[in-house]
Amino acid sequence: MIPPFVRALSAVLVVIATPCVAVAVAVLLFLNPVWVGLDQDRSGVANLTGYTPTQVSQVTGSILSDLVFGPPTFDYTFPGAAAPVLDAGERSHMADVRNVLLNLGLVALIAAVILVAIGLASRGARWFWQAVEAGGKVLAGGVVVVGLAFALFFDQAFLLFHQIFFAPGTYMFDVRSEKLVQLFPDQFWSETSVAIAAAVLGLALIVVFAAARIAGRASFAPASGPASPSPIPPGGSQ
């Protein structure tokens, strides 16, 4: 039997951990060359950079590989070129981006461990799934607010995001000459942020629906415990 205080604290941890895992999963869905390439095409990246579609794919593939797998050098250089595609400031910013993603992954991993540990300790009790459901509802409400902010006030929201996660002066680039903002222009980030918000909202609703159904079934499950002895019929033996 879990003490009430421990159960309450565990429920709070579950409510916090659930959105962390869902957000990380949603981000991973879009951290792939298929989505990035499709939205780069929509954003006219080949025209902005002056590269051929093949060159755009080569540079982007190298950046994504360094971002996800490392090492975070971001120094892709075209054959015969004198310098890497990204300058020193751009490469430094991408290294910072990778650190943010790694920290997000670490938080998500810790959150997942917390969910599994509490789920096992509670044996899937009703209160655990109710806490998961509450976490999904919190996430759904939060993503609606954040998604609307990015959809309606993209420039301000995007700037605020960078101000929170990156040091001042490390994320401002010249769209006329620096390739990072040409490879990933505002249209790309605007559409990607809305897509991620939609994915997070979808995951949140799935979590809420599934957790509510499991909690409902748990509330009707028979209580576990030692079996009661069968009554001895009159004049008979057990």
Secondary structure as GFF3:
##gff-version 3
##sequence-region A 1 238
A	DSSP	alpha_helix	4	30	.	.	.	ID=ss1
A	DSSP	alpha_helix	33	42	.	.	.	ID=ss2
A	DSSP	alpha_helix	45	49	.	.	.	ID=ss3
A	DSSP	alpha_helix	53	68	.	.	.	ID=ss4
A	DSSP	alpha_helix	88	122	.	.	.	ID=ss5
A	DSSP	alpha_helix	126	152	.	.	.	ID=ss6
A	DSSP	alpha_helix	154	165	.	.	.	ID=ss7
A	DSSP	alpha_helix	179	183	.	.	.	ID=ss8
A	DSSP	alpha_helix	186	219	.	.	.	ID=ss9
###
